[in-house]
Every structure is written in structure tokens, then in C-alpha cells.
Amino acid sequence: MLTIRQDLPEGLLDLPSHELYKKLDGSTLFQLPGRRAEPIFISVLLHGNEPVGWNAIRHILYHQKHELPRALSLFVGNIEAARYHQRHLEQQPDFNRIWPGADGCSAETASDAPEYAMAKKVYQLMASANLFASIDVHNNTGLNPHYACVNKLDTAFLHLATLFDRTVIYFTRPEGVQSLAFSSLAPSVTLECGQPDNPQGVAHAIEYLSACLNLAEIPQHPVARQDIELFHTVAIVRVAPGVEVGFQDEAFDLRLIDHIDHLNFRELPSNTVIGWQKNQQALALRTVDEHDREVSSQFFHLDGNVLKISRPVMPSMLTRNIRIIHQDCLCYLMERLALPDTQVRRADAENNIDA
């Protein structure tokens, strides 16, 4: 189900993401030459309802009059779901949960579905390509700032992230994520470019991807601590199976506060209310940490039928989109993270800052 091409079909760059099916049979890896041979890998449309990556890269390629400054391996992911403006279709796995582990082996969640074999094929091709960097481009459905994610706290990864924004999130779960797989091949980042209907996200992605294509090298000196605001994803929050979730109507098993996505990237104090439950005996949420341990009681509690936060924490990816809540998760929970001591000492020394 993977097509590999060394050219762009005529008229492809004129098409919005939901019309790509007219020119492409399915997921496609474009391998385009550039002046610098080490390719940069860019993945777009891993989620079909997130067009920012395609809109950005097609703008860059459309206006590129000469040879690309660097070879480009462009993976255009879930074209079928993009046709219907869906994250993924019901019969499909999530295209950002199908990638092999950092060792190149299948993720623990892998199945016999052809999408997993496709992702492994792309990974193997890039593993032999002397990759320069990997960038996965996304929108999100809730109110979130633009930020970058990394899966390693290495210098090159942090530089690649802060080139996009000073807000950086470090995470190691969920498994099967593209950036986590490619983190063993080259510096890799995930970009979160805000909501799909916001043109600022496309403009920001165009600026960033253009800069990366023109990079001769990624800096090796440590990132200065004043140039980064670093967070660590400590838990993933999902709605328990069978729980009906919604807003306003008290008939739902779990009724969330109306503007829950306004809580994203806010450091919330203990006892912040996030909703109300019908069942007052057991939490309607399932929360797991980086090691897949159930930790719901560490972060949430019931006060009567009121669902509250138990400890100070910062959420991201909260959304009012019920479909996304069930397909993916309610949110991620983050805590501030200091730069590793070695990075701080080296950066401070190079910038003549007193520790």
C-alpha cells in the first residue's frame, strides 16, 4: 500500500489535502534530490484532518524554482482519511501509532494490518539513507499554542525543536509514534501547529520547513536555558471504555466543563474542576504514566459527583471534539522539566552566565 516516487505528478501541488486521492493511490513516499545529499524526512497527513503539513510543503515546492537545497524524503500519509477530513477511518489504525520501535522492531501494539508493514518499509528505507533530520507536522483540535515535541533530550533534538518555538515537550509515550521511531536515525521532532483553520499555523510551518531545508548542519552547542521552556509528558488521560462523554447535557456519563480546551498549557492547581460524573463510585478516566501504569488516582478524584484534579499539573491537547476524545485521548498531563545538568553547565559557560 506504499507508492515510492522520484517525481511529483503534474497538478499535485494544486490540490488541497482532501483531493489528493485524485492523483495518488494511497500513502506515498516522494524522494526528491537536492544539493546536499543527506535527506530531510518530512511526514504530513499522518492524521487526515490535519492539513497544515501538506499545505506548507506544497507551498514550498510550488515556489521552488531551482534544485532543492537538500534532498527531501516526503511521506504523505493517510490520503483516504484526508478525503473525508477524518483523523483516520474506522477500519484503519491511527497512522501515528503504527511505526516500529526505536530499535527498528515492531511496536508492541503492532498487528498484521498492512499499515504497520508500510511504516516499517518507510523506516527501513530511511535507515539506509544517512538521514539529516526528521520532521512530523501536525494540527490539533483544541486551543493549544504552537510547540515542538522531542523524544530525546539530546542537543541536536533540542536545537531542531527550538528553531520552531521555545515551548518544547519531551515524551516517550504513546508507542508507535513516527518521531519516536525515527529518533534512532536522526534528530527528530514533531511540530504542533495549532488548529487546522488557522493560517498562522501554515505560515509558521512554511518558515520552519524552509529554514530546515536550508540548514547546512544542526548546531552542536547546548541550548541556552533562557531559549527554551521545557515540559515533560508524565501521563496520558483517556475516557474509560463504555463511558459516554459530552458537554452541558447532564444525561452523559461524564459531562465535561464547557470550555475545557481553555485549560491547555495552564498550570492548574489542585481541586480544579473538569467535569461531573453520573457514577460516583469509580473514576470515568483511565490515566497511564510513561511505563503504562494506571495512575488515575494520583491525578484525579471525585468530590461527590464533581471530577477534580488532585495535584498541580499542566494539560495539553484537551479538546471539545468527542470523536477525537474517543479515537485518541482526552489529554496529556505535563510537568515542567529542567534542562539536563550537563547541558545547563555547558550552555552557561559558553554564554558566560553565572550558574
C-alpha positions as CSV (number, residue, x, y, z in Angstrom):
1,M,0.0,0.0,0.0
2,L,3.1,2.2,-0.3
3,T,4.0,4.0,-3.5
4,I,7.5,5.4,-3.9
5,R,8.1,8.1,-6.5
6,Q,11.1,10.3,-7.6
7,D,8.8,12.9,-9.1
8,L,5.7,14.9,-8.4
9,P,2.6,14.2,-10.6
10,E,1.6,17.2,-12.7
11,G,-1.0,19.2,-10.8
12,L,-0.4,17.6,-7.5
13,L,0.7,20.8,-5.8
14,D,-2.5,22.5,-6.8
15,L,-4.6,20.1,-4.8
16,P,-5.8,20.6,-1.2
17,S,-5.3,17.6,1.1
18,H,-8.8,16.3,0.7
19,E,-8.4,16.0,-3.1
20,L,-5.0,14.2,-3.1
21,Y,-6.8,10.9,-3.8
22,K,-7.4,12.2,-7.3
23,K,-3.6,12.0,-8.1
24,L,-2.3,9.5,-5.5
25,D,-3.4,5.9,-5.0
26,G,-2.6,6.0,-1.3
27,S,0.3,6.7,1.1
28,T,3.3,7.9,-1.0
29,L,7.0,8.5,-0.3
30,F,8.5,11.1,-2.6
31,Q,12.3,11.0,-2.8
32,L,13.4,14.3,-4.4
33,P,17.0,15.3,-5.0
34,G,18.8,18.3,-3.6
35,R,22.2,20.0,-3.5
36,R,23.0,18.3,-0.1
37,A,22.6,14.6,-0.4
38,E,21.7,13.8,3.2
39,P,17.9,13.8,3.0
40,I,15.5,15.5,5.4
41,F,12.4,13.4,6.1
42,I,9.1,15.2,6.4
43,S,5.9,13.4,7.1
44,V,2.5,15.1,6.6
45,L,-1.1,13.9,6.9
46,L,-0.5,11.1,9.3
47,H,-3.8,12.3,10.5
48,G,-6.2,13.1,7.6
49,N,-7.8,16.0,9.3
50,E,-4.6,17.9,9.9
51,P,-3.6,19.5,6.6
52,V,-1.0,22.0,7.8
53,G,2.0,19.9,6.8
54,W,0.7,19.3,3.3
55,N,-0.3,23.0,2.8
56,A,3.2,24.1,4.0
57,I,5.3,21.7,1.9
58,R,3.3,22.2,-1.3
59,H,3.7,25.9,-0.9
60,I,7.5,25.5,-0.6
61,L,7.7,23.0,-3.6
62,Y,5.4,25.1,-5.7
63,H,7.6,28.2,-5.3
64,Q,10.9,26.3,-5.6
65,K,12.4,27.4,-8.9
66,H,15.7,25.6,-8.7
67,E,17.0,22.4,-7.2
68,L,16.1,21.9,-3.5
69,P,18.9,23.0,-1.1
70,R,18.7,19.5,0.5
71,A,17.3,16.1,-0.7
72,L,13.8,15.6,0.6
73,S,12.0,12.4,1.5
74,L,8.4,13.5,1.8
75,F,5.9,11.0,3.2
76,V,2.2,11.8,2.5
77,G,0.3,9.6,4.9
78,N,-3.4,9.0,5.3
79,I,-4.8,10.2,2.0
80,E,-8.0,8.1,2.4
81,A,-8.8,9.8,5.7
82,A,-7.9,13.2,4.3
83,R,-10.6,12.8,1.6
84,Y,-13.2,12.7,4.4
85,H,-11.5,15.2,6.8
86,Q,-11.1,12.4,9.4
87,R,-8.1,11.6,11.7
88,H,-8.4,8.1,10.4
89,L,-11.2,5.9,9.0
90,E,-13.0,3.4,11.3
91,Q,-11.3,0.4,9.7
92,Q,-7.8,2.0,9.9
93,P,-5.3,2.2,12.6
94,D,-4.0,5.7,13.6
95,F,-1.1,6.4,11.2
96,N,0.8,8.0,14.1
97,R,0.7,4.8,16.1
98,I,2.0,2.3,13.5
99,W,5.7,3.0,13.4
100,P,8.4,0.5,14.6
101,G,10.2,0.9,17.9
102,A,13.3,2.9,18.2
103,D,15.3,-0.3,17.6
104,G,13.5,-0.8,14.3
105,C,11.5,-3.7,15.6
106,S,7.7,-3.7,15.5
107,A,6.0,-1.7,18.3
108,E,4.3,-3.7,21.0
109,T,1.0,-2.5,19.6
110,A,1.7,-3.8,16.1
111,S,-0.7,-6.0,14.2
112,D,-0.9,-7.8,10.9
113,A,-2.6,-4.7,9.3
114,P,-0.8,-3.6,6.2
115,E,-0.3,-0.1,7.6
116,Y,2.3,-1.5,10.0
117,A,4.3,-3.2,7.2
118,M,4.1,0.1,5.2
119,A,5.5,2.1,8.1
120,K,8.3,-0.4,8.7
121,K,9.2,-0.3,5.0
122,V,9.5,3.5,5.1
123,Y,11.6,3.3,8.3
124,Q,13.9,0.7,6.7
125,L,14.4,2.9,3.6
126,M,15.3,5.9,5.8
127,A,17.6,3.8,8.0
128,S,19.8,3.3,4.9
129,A,19.6,6.9,3.7
130,N,22.0,8.7,6.1
131,L,19.2,10.9,7.2
132,F,19.8,14.5,8.2
133,A,16.7,15.1,10.3
134,S,13.0,14.0,10.6
135,I,10.1,16.4,11.0
136,D,6.5,15.3,11.5
137,V,3.9,18.1,11.1
138,H,0.5,18.2,12.8
139,N,-2.5,20.3,13.7
140,N,-4.5,19.8,16.8
141,T,-8.2,20.2,17.6
142,G,-8.1,22.1,20.9
143,L,-6.8,25.5,21.9
144,N,-3.0,25.0,22.1
145,P,0.0,27.2,21.3
146,H,2.5,26.2,18.6
147,Y,5.1,23.9,20.1
148,A,7.6,21.2,19.2
149,C,8.0,17.7,20.7
150,V,11.1,15.6,21.1
151,N,11.7,12.1,22.3
152,K,15.3,12.6,23.3
153,L,16.9,15.4,25.4
154,D,20.0,15.5,23.1
155,T,21.4,18.8,21.9
156,A,20.6,18.4,18.2
157,F,17.0,17.4,19.0
158,L,16.5,20.5,21.3
159,H,18.0,22.8,18.7
160,L,15.7,21.4,16.0
161,A,12.8,22.0,18.4
162,T,13.6,25.5,19.5
163,L,14.1,26.6,15.9
164,F,10.3,26.2,15.8
165,D,9.3,27.5,19.2
166,R,10.8,27.9,22.7
167,T,8.0,25.7,24.1
168,V,9.2,22.1,23.8
169,I,7.6,18.9,25.1
170,Y,9.6,15.8,25.9
171,F,7.6,12.5,25.7
172,T,8.2,8.8,25.4
173,R,4.6,7.5,25.1
174,P,2.5,6.6,23.3
175,E,4.3,3.9,21.3
176,G,4.2,3.7,17.6
177,V,4.7,7.4,17.1
178,Q,6.7,8.4,14.0
179,S,9.2,10.8,15.7
180,L,9.9,8.2,18.4
181,A,10.8,5.6,15.7
182,F,13.0,8.0,13.8
183,S,14.8,9.3,16.9
184,S,17.2,6.4,16.5
185,L,18.0,7.5,12.9
186,A,18.5,11.3,13.2
187,P,17.4,14.3,15.2
188,S,13.6,14.2,15.0
189,V,10.8,16.5,16.1
190,T,7.0,16.7,16.0
191,L,5.5,20.1,15.2
192,E,2.1,21.1,16.6
193,C,0.9,24.0,14.5
194,G,-2.5,24.9,16.1
195,Q,-5.9,24.3,14.7
196,P,-6.4,23.5,11.0
197,D,-8.4,26.6,10.1
198,N,-5.7,29.0,11.4
199,P,-3.5,30.3,8.6
200,Q,-0.8,31.3,11.1
201,G,-0.1,27.6,11.5
202,V,0.7,27.2,7.8
203,A,2.8,30.3,7.7
204,H,4.8,29.1,10.7
205,A,5.3,25.6,9.2
206,I,6.4,27.2,5.9
207,E,9.0,29.3,7.7
208,Y,10.3,26.4,9.7
209,L,10.5,23.8,7.0
210,S,12.2,26.3,4.6
211,A,14.8,27.0,7.3
212,C,15.4,23.3,7.9
213,L,15.8,22.6,4.2
214,N,18.5,25.3,4.1
215,L,20.4,24.1,7.2
216,A,23.9,23.0,6.5
217,E,24.2,21.4,9.9
218,I,22.4,21.3,13.2
219,P,24.2,23.2,16.0
220,Q,26.2,21.1,18.4
221,H,26.5,23.6,21.2
222,P,23.9,23.3,24.1
223,V,20.7,25.2,24.0
224,A,20.8,28.1,26.4
225,R,18.3,27.7,29.2
226,Q,16.7,31.1,28.5
227,D,15.9,29.9,25.0
228,I,13.7,27.0,26.0
229,E,10.7,26.3,28.1
230,L,10.7,22.5,28.5
231,F,7.9,20.3,29.7
232,H,7.7,16.5,30.3
233,T,4.6,14.5,29.4
234,V,4.0,12.4,32.5
235,A,0.6,10.8,31.8
236,I,-2.0,10.1,29.1
237,V,-5.6,10.5,30.1
238,R,-8.4,8.5,28.3
239,V,-12.1,8.1,28.9
240,A,-12.9,4.6,30.3
241,P,-14.4,2.2,27.8
242,G,-18.2,2.5,27.5
243,V,-18.4,5.9,29.1
244,E,-20.5,8.4,27.2
245,V,-18.9,11.8,27.3
246,G,-20.1,15.2,26.3
247,F,-20.9,18.8,27.4
248,Q,-23.8,20.6,29.0
249,D,-26.3,17.7,29.0
250,E,-26.5,16.0,32.4
251,A,-27.5,12.8,30.8
252,F,-23.9,12.0,29.8
253,D,-21.9,9.6,32.0
254,L,-19.2,12.2,32.0
255,R,-20.1,15.8,31.5
256,L,-17.0,18.0,30.9
257,I,-16.8,21.7,31.6
258,D,-17.9,23.7,28.5
259,H,-14.5,25.3,27.6
260,I,-12.2,22.6,28.7
261,D,-9.7,23.3,25.9
262,H,-9.1,26.7,27.5
263,L,-7.2,24.8,30.3
264,N,-4.4,23.7,27.8
265,F,-0.9,24.9,28.8
266,R,-2.2,26.4,32.1
267,E,-0.6,25.3,35.3
268,L,-3.7,24.1,37.1
269,P,-3.9,24.0,41.0
270,S,-5.2,21.1,43.0
271,N,-9.1,20.8,43.1
272,T,-9.6,22.4,39.6
273,V,-13.0,21.1,38.4
274,I,-13.0,19.5,35.0
275,G,-16.4,17.8,35.0
276,W,-19.2,15.8,36.6
277,Q,-19.9,12.1,36.7
278,K,-23.1,10.1,37.0
279,N,-21.3,7.2,38.7
280,Q,-19.8,8.5,41.9
281,Q,-18.1,5.2,42.8
282,A,-15.3,4.9,40.2
283,L,-13.4,7.4,38.0
284,A,-14.6,7.7,34.5
285,L,-11.0,8.3,33.4
286,R,-8.1,5.9,32.7
287,T,-4.7,7.5,33.2
288,V,-1.4,5.8,32.5
289,D,2.2,7.0,33.0
290,E,5.3,6.6,30.9
291,H,5.5,2.9,31.9
292,D,1.8,2.2,31.2
293,R,0.9,2.0,34.8
294,E,-2.6,3.0,35.9
295,V,-2.2,6.3,37.9
296,S,-5.6,7.9,37.7
297,S,-5.9,8.2,41.5
298,Q,-2.7,10.3,41.5
299,F,-4.1,12.9,39.3
300,F,-7.9,12.9,39.7
301,H,-10.6,12.4,42.4
302,L,-14.3,12.7,42.9
303,D,-15.8,15.1,45.3
304,G,-19.4,13.8,45.3
305,N,-20.2,13.8,41.6
306,V,-17.6,16.5,40.8
307,L,-14.4,15.4,39.0
308,K,-11.4,17.3,40.2
309,I,-7.6,17.4,39.7
310,S,-5.7,16.1,42.7
311,R,-2.3,17.8,42.2
312,P,-0.9,20.7,40.3
313,V,-0.4,19.8,36.6
314,M,-0.5,21.3,33.1
315,P,-2.7,19.6,30.5
316,S,-2.2,19.7,26.7
317,M,-4.4,18.6,23.8
318,L,-7.7,19.0,25.7
319,T,-10.4,19.2,23.0
320,R,-14.2,19.5,22.7
321,N,-14.2,17.1,19.7
322,I,-15.9,14.0,21.1
323,R,-14.7,11.8,18.2
324,I,-11.1,12.7,18.9
325,I,-11.5,12.1,22.6
326,H,-12.6,8.5,21.9
327,Q,-10.2,7.9,19.0
328,D,-7.1,9.2,20.8
329,C,-7.4,10.6,24.3
330,L,-8.8,13.3,26.5
331,C,-5.5,15.0,27.1
332,Y,-1.8,14.7,28.1
333,L,-0.6,15.8,31.5
334,M,2.7,17.6,31.7
335,E,5.2,18.9,34.3
336,R,8.0,21.4,33.9
337,L,11.4,19.9,33.2
338,A,14.8,21.4,33.8
339,L,17.4,21.0,31.2
340,P,19.9,18.2,32.0
341,D,22.7,19.5,34.2
342,T,25.4,18.8,31.6
343,Q,23.5,21.0,29.0
344,V,23.0,23.8,31.5
345,R,26.6,23.9,32.6
346,R,28.0,23.9,29.1
347,A,25.5,26.5,27.8
348,D,26.1,28.7,30.8
349,A,29.9,28.5,30.3
350,E,29.6,29.3,26.6
351,N,27.3,32.3,27.3
352,N,29.3,33.4,30.4
353,I,26.2,33.1,32.7
354,D,26.7,32.6,36.4
355,A,25.1,29.3,37.4
